[in-house]
Amino acid sequence: MFCNKKQRITLTLPLAPIRLISYGTDHSRYDEDHRPIMTNTTDQSRPKATARQRFLTELGPLLVFFLVNWQMDIFAATGAFMAAMLMAMAYSWHATKHIAPMMWVSTALVVVFGGLTLWLHDDTFIKLKPTIIYIFFATILMTGLWFGRVFLRTVLGAAFPPMTDRGWTILTRNWALFFIGMAILNELVWRNFSTDNWVAFKTFGAIPLTFVFALAQAPVLSRHHLPDDAPTTETEAN
């Protein structure tokens, strides 16, 4: 069945749009031919993040951003957001001895664009940050497909059930298109609505949209799932 424990979907929102990350998972469980391969014992012994820890690192900074903006203004919220992201990184390292690559990218962009926002006293930069992140993710995924590489499998292979190459290609394409759509949506919201409305969308709109989209990909995982006893050479029916 699709809901089999080994076939669960691990979702991490882009530090709060998408964060397609799996904390403490083994990303090298299957090779390119879907064969189980040996893993580093250090990775296996790494503590895995609990649901509470994931909530704190993924959603905590966004909630801080929303609450400070609600009580004060966008500039105070930006400073608090930067501090919260750095604290989330420190907490992730303390709890799991690991900081996911996507968290590095997102935190770096928050610090850069947040710093520009505070330095120039212009909230345009922090509002552009989600657009930049979405375009960055979409570009990475689409560039990988162009060169025959499926980076989504490299990052999330152990968090998803084993799938055919076709399945990974479809999933990667779908997520790339989703990120492009979210970039456009972010631009429409911040350019046409108030700052408070944009902050509310960023906190309570982008995350549910990402979650719903991820659930909508379940048929792809089910249709292109490889059984545990599948041969190492992929064969797909047309």
PATIMAR-801939 format. One record per residue (C-alpha): residue number from 1; x, y, z. Coordinates in Angstrom, 3 decimals. Example, Ala and Ser with C-alpha at 12.3 -4.5 7.8 and 13.67 -1.06 7.14 Angstrom:
BEGIN
+-----+----------+----------+----------+
!   i !        X !        Y !        Z !
+-----+----------+----------+----------+
!   1 !   12.300 !   -4.500 !    7.800 !
!   2 !   13.670 !   -1.060 !    7.140 !
+-----+----------+----------+----------+
***
This chain:
BEGIN
+-----+----------+----------+----------+
!   i !        X !        Y !        Z !
+-----+----------+----------+----------+
!   1 !    0.000 !    0.000 !    0.000 !
!   2 !    1.066 !    3.591 !   -0.593 !
!   3 !    0.867 !    4.413 !    3.083 !
!   4 !    3.406 !    1.704 !    3.923 !
!   5 !    5.891 !    2.979 !    6.500 !
!   6 !    8.769 !    2.696 !    4.046 !
!   7 !    6.854 !    4.809 !    1.569 !
!   8 !    6.113 !    7.773 !    3.791 !
!   9 !    6.669 !   11.270 !    2.448 !
!  10 !    8.954 !   13.417 !    4.541 !
!  11 !    8.171 !   17.078 !    3.995 !
!  12 !   10.256 !   19.981 !    5.062 !
!  13 !    9.113 !   23.336 !    3.877 !
!  14 !   11.665 !   25.642 !    2.196 !
!  15 !   12.337 !   27.252 !    5.450 !
!  16 !    9.248 !   28.204 !    4.942 !
!  17 !    8.329 !   28.017 !    1.579 !
!  18 !    9.656 !   24.835 !    0.525 !
!  19 !   12.343 !   23.622 !    2.310 !
!  20 !   12.697 !   20.259 !    0.663 !
!  21 !   14.998 !   18.830 !    3.227 !
!  22 !   15.139 !   15.705 !    5.306 !
!  23 !   16.880 !   16.060 !    8.623 !
!  24 !   18.941 !   13.131 !    9.802 !
!  25 !   18.013 !   10.867 !    6.906 !
!  26 !   20.332 !    8.749 !    4.816 !
!  27 !   20.369 !   10.254 !    1.326 !
!  28 !   22.548 !    7.535 !   -0.172 !
!  29 !   20.440 !    4.484 !    0.575 !
!  30 !   19.929 !    3.750 !   -3.115 !
!  31 !   22.346 !    4.246 !   -5.979 !
!  32 !   21.437 !    5.335 !   -9.520 !
!  33 !   20.309 !    1.783 !  -10.323 !
!  34 !   18.201 !    1.619 !   -7.154 !
!  35 !   20.625 !   -0.786 !   -5.426 !
!  36 !   21.062 !   -0.450 !   -1.664 !
!  37 !   24.563 !    0.802 !   -0.909 !
!  38 !   26.671 !    1.076 !    2.198 !
!  39 !   26.462 !    4.281 !    4.173 !
!  40 !   28.813 !    6.119 !    6.455 !
!  41 !   28.422 !    4.979 !   10.042 !
!  42 !   28.814 !    8.557 !   11.213 !
!  43 !   25.673 !    9.534 !    9.295 !
!  44 !   23.815 !    6.533 !   10.670 !
!  45 !   24.682 !    7.495 !   14.244 !
!  46 !   23.643 !   11.129 !   13.758 !
!  47 !   20.643 !   12.028 !   15.960 !
!  48 !   17.431 !   12.454 !   13.996 !
!  49 !   15.323 !   15.562 !   14.433 !
!  50 !   12.027 !   15.116 !   16.239 !
!  51 !    8.771 !   16.693 !   15.065 !
!  52 !    9.170 !   19.384 !   17.728 !
!  53 !   12.709 !   20.171 !   16.585 !
!  54 !   11.605 !   20.400 !   12.959 !
!  55 !    8.791 !   22.739 !   13.932 !
!  56 !   11.185 !   25.014 !   15.804 !
!  57 !   13.757 !   25.171 !   13.005 !
!  58 !   11.359 !   25.379 !   10.060 !
!  59 !    8.357 !   27.342 !   11.299 !
!  60 !    9.733 !   29.052 !   14.393 !
!  61 !   11.559 !   31.872 !   12.546 !
!  62 !    8.495 !   32.600 !   10.407 !
!  63 !    6.246 !   32.853 !   13.442 !
!  64 !    8.745 !   35.232 !   15.040 !
!  65 !    8.687 !   37.317 !   11.852 !
!  66 !    4.881 !   37.478 !   11.853 !
!  67 !    4.504 !   38.269 !   15.559 !
!  68 !    7.160 !   41.007 !   15.642 !
!  69 !    5.711 !   42.627 !   12.506 !
!  70 !    2.257 !   42.478 !   14.102 !
!  71 !    3.452 !   44.173 !   17.295 !
!  72 !    6.028 !   46.558 !   15.781 !
!  73 !    6.976 !   46.998 !   12.115 !
!  74 !    8.617 !   45.253 !    9.159 !
!  75 !   12.104 !   46.482 !   10.057 !
!  76 !   11.988 !   45.165 !   13.614 !
!  77 !   10.497 !   41.951 !   12.231 !
!  78 !   13.340 !   41.644 !    9.721 !
!  79 !   15.970 !   41.940 !   12.440 !
!  80 !   14.119 !   39.392 !   14.570 !
!  81 !   13.790 !   37.080 !   11.556 !
!  82 !   17.535 !   37.205 !   10.902 !
!  83 !   18.296 !   36.408 !   14.539 !
!  84 !   15.710 !   33.605 !   14.599 !
!  85 !   17.175 !   31.987 !   11.475 !
!  86 !   20.667 !   32.021 !   12.964 !
!  87 !   19.309 !   30.581 !   16.209 !
!  88 !   17.481 !   27.875 !   14.236 !
!  89 !   20.760 !   26.898 !   12.582 !
!  90 !   22.516 !   26.730 !   15.942 !
!  91 !   19.668 !   24.690 !   17.410 !
!  92 !   19.698 !   22.304 !   14.438 !
!  93 !   23.406 !   21.707 !   14.913 !
!  94 !   23.015 !   21.250 !   18.665 !
!  95 !   20.124 !   18.793 !   18.261 !
!  96 !   21.244 !   16.762 !   15.234 !
!  97 !   24.899 !   17.691 !   14.609 !
!  98 !   23.774 !   18.596 !   11.098 !
!  99 !   22.672 !   21.686 !    9.185 !
! 100 !   20.836 !   20.939 !    5.958 !
! 101 !   22.178 !   22.571 !    2.768 !
! 102 !   18.848 !   24.291 !    2.121 !
! 103 !   18.983 !   25.855 !    5.576 !
! 104 !   22.417 !   27.261 !    4.777 !
! 105 !   21.088 !   28.762 !    1.541 !
! 106 !   17.922 !   30.188 !    3.073 !
! 107 !   19.693 !   31.636 !    6.111 !
! 108 !   22.361 !   33.233 !    3.931 !
! 109 !   19.695 !   34.907 !    1.793 !
! 110 !   17.783 !   36.074 !    4.870 !
! 111 !   20.946 !   37.629 !    6.303 !
! 112 !   21.908 !   39.292 !    2.997 !
! 113 !   18.470 !   40.621 !    2.049 !
! 114 !   17.543 !   41.364 !    5.642 !
! 115 !   20.792 !   43.260 !    6.081 !
! 116 !   20.068 !   45.335 !    2.968 !
! 117 !   16.553 !   46.012 !    4.259 !
! 118 !   17.855 !   47.377 !    7.555 !
! 119 !   20.849 !   49.207 !    6.095 !
! 120 !   18.881 !   51.002 !    3.373 !
! 121 !   15.647 !   51.112 !    5.380 !
! 122 !   13.826 !   49.648 !    2.376 !
! 123 !   11.560 !   46.635 !    2.877 !
! 124 !   11.689 !   45.774 !   -0.835 !
! 125 !   14.715 !   43.554 !   -0.237 !
! 126 !   13.140 !   41.283 !    2.383 !
! 127 !   10.024 !   40.999 !    0.213 !
! 128 !   12.147 !   39.927 !   -2.750 !
! 129 !   13.908 !   37.223 !   -0.741 !
! 130 !   11.220 !   34.501 !   -1.171 !
! 131 !   11.130 !   35.165 !   -4.910 !
! 132 !   14.910 !   34.726 !   -5.116 !
! 133 !   14.735 !   31.468 !   -3.139 !
! 134 !   11.956 !   30.035 !   -5.308 !
! 135 !   13.755 !   30.973 !   -8.526 !
! 136 !   16.994 !   29.526 !   -7.147 !
! 137 !   15.370 !   26.169 !   -6.363 !
! 138 !   13.547 !   26.070 !   -9.703 !
! 139 !   16.745 !   26.877 !  -11.586 !
! 140 !   18.728 !   24.178 !   -9.795 !
! 141 !   16.082 !   21.534 !  -10.500 !
! 142 !   15.518 !   22.483 !  -14.145 !
! 143 !   19.248 !   22.786 !  -14.846 !
! 144 !   19.743 !   19.328 !  -13.395 !
! 145 !   17.060 !   17.898 !  -15.677 !
! 146 !   18.628 !   19.648 !  -18.678 !
! 147 !   21.934 !   17.881 !  -17.973 !
! 148 !   20.313 !   14.573 !  -17.085 !
! 149 !   20.736 !   14.933 !  -13.327 !
! 150 !   17.893 !   14.581 !  -10.845 !
! 151 !   18.992 !   16.656 !   -7.870 !
! 152 !   15.733 !   16.044 !   -6.026 !
! 153 !   16.653 !   12.349 !   -5.762 !
! 154 !   20.108 !   13.288 !   -4.462 !
! 155 !   18.610 !   15.424 !   -1.701 !
! 156 !   15.480 !   13.455 !   -0.799 !
! 157 !   16.109 !    9.966 !   -2.130 !
! 158 !   16.097 !    8.301 !    1.279 !
! 159 !   13.003 !   10.171 !    2.455 !
! 160 !   10.868 !    8.972 !   -0.463 !
! 161 !   10.057 !    5.444 !   -1.582 !
! 162 !   12.349 !    4.101 !   -4.319 !
! 163 !   11.020 !    5.253 !   -7.681 !
! 164 !   11.785 !    4.835 !  -11.347 !
! 165 !   13.890 !    7.410 !  -13.148 !
! 166 !   10.724 !    8.560 !  -14.916 !
! 167 !    9.022 !    9.135 !  -11.567 !
! 168 !   11.896 !   11.237 !  -10.239 !
! 169 !   11.948 !   13.263 !  -13.452 !
! 170 !    8.222 !   14.014 !  -13.215 !
! 171 !    8.475 !   14.889 !   -9.518 !
! 172 !   11.428 !   17.193 !  -10.143 !
! 173 !    9.671 !   18.934 !  -13.025 !
! 174 !    6.514 !   19.406 !  -10.945 !
! 175 !    8.406 !   20.965 !   -8.036 !
! 176 !   10.351 !   23.255 !  -10.363 !
! 177 !    7.106 !   24.520 !  -11.899 !
! 178 !    5.603 !   24.933 !   -8.433 !
! 179 !    8.542 !   27.080 !   -7.335 !
! 180 !    8.166 !   29.258 !  -10.422 !
! 181 !    4.463 !   29.668 !   -9.652 !
! 182 !    5.220 !   30.582 !   -6.035 !
! 183 !    7.796 !   33.152 !   -7.154 !
! 184 !    5.182 !   34.794 !   -9.368 !
! 185 !    2.605 !   34.668 !   -6.572 !
! 186 !    5.003 !   36.275 !   -4.096 !
! 187 !    5.660 !   39.089 !   -6.563 !
! 188 !    1.936 !   39.662 !   -7.075 !
! 189 !    1.224 !   39.768 !   -3.347 !
! 190 !    3.991 !   42.112 !   -2.207 !
! 191 !    3.558 !   44.483 !   -5.141 !
! 192 !   -0.232 !   44.779 !   -4.850 !
! 193 !   -1.041 !   44.421 !   -1.146 !
! 194 !    0.057 !   45.969 !    2.125 !
! 195 !    3.130 !   44.825 !    4.023 !
! 196 !    0.962 !   43.251 !    6.730 !
! 197 !   -0.944 !   41.270 !    4.114 !
! 198 !    2.303 !   40.093 !    2.549 !
! 199 !    3.677 !   38.956 !    5.914 !
! 200 !    0.437 !   37.059 !    6.584 !
! 201 !    0.660 !   35.416 !    3.156 !
! 202 !    4.294 !   34.453 !    3.716 !
! 203 !    3.461 !   32.886 !    7.073 !
! 204 !    0.003 !   31.391 !    6.591 !
! 205 !   -0.346 !   31.146 !    2.814 !
! 206 !    2.901 !   29.823 !    1.370 !
! 207 !    3.213 !   26.957 !    3.841 !
! 208 !   -0.298 !   25.501 !    3.328 !
! 209 !    0.107 !   25.854 !   -0.443 !
! 210 !    3.389 !   23.942 !   -0.296 !
! 211 !    1.857 !   21.236 !    1.881 !
! 212 !   -1.175 !   20.817 !   -0.392 !
! 213 !    1.043 !   20.643 !   -3.465 !
! 214 !    3.251 !   18.019 !   -1.831 !
! 215 !    0.206 !   15.876 !   -1.034 !
! 216 !   -0.948 !   16.262 !   -4.634 !
! 217 !    2.257 !   14.504 !   -5.730 !
! 218 !    1.218 !   11.275 !   -4.002 !
! 219 !   -0.134 !    9.716 !   -7.246 !
! 220 !    3.274 !   10.219 !   -8.882 !
! 221 !    5.001 !    8.369 !   -6.052 !
! 222 !    2.430 !    5.588 !   -6.168 !
! 223 !    2.448 !    5.205 !   -9.964 !
! 224 !    6.230 !    5.093 !  -10.296 !
! 225 !    7.053 !    3.208 !   -7.111 !
! 226 !    9.631 !    0.433 !   -7.384 !
! 227 !    8.895 !   -2.716 !   -5.358 !
! 228 !   11.528 !   -3.780 !   -2.863 !
! 229 !   12.488 !   -6.775 !   -5.009 !
! 230 !   12.714 !   -4.777 !   -8.251 !
! 231 !   15.666 !   -5.640 !  -10.518 !
! 232 !   18.601 !   -3.274 !  -10.386 !
! 233 !   18.133 !   -2.324 !  -14.032 !
! 234 !   15.055 !   -0.175 !  -14.415 !
! 235 !   12.389 !   -1.331 !  -16.833 !
! 236 !    9.283 !    0.752 !  -17.309 !
! 237 !    6.100 !   -0.034 !  -19.096 !
! 238 !    4.937 !    2.602 !  -21.543 !
+-----+----------+----------+----------+
***
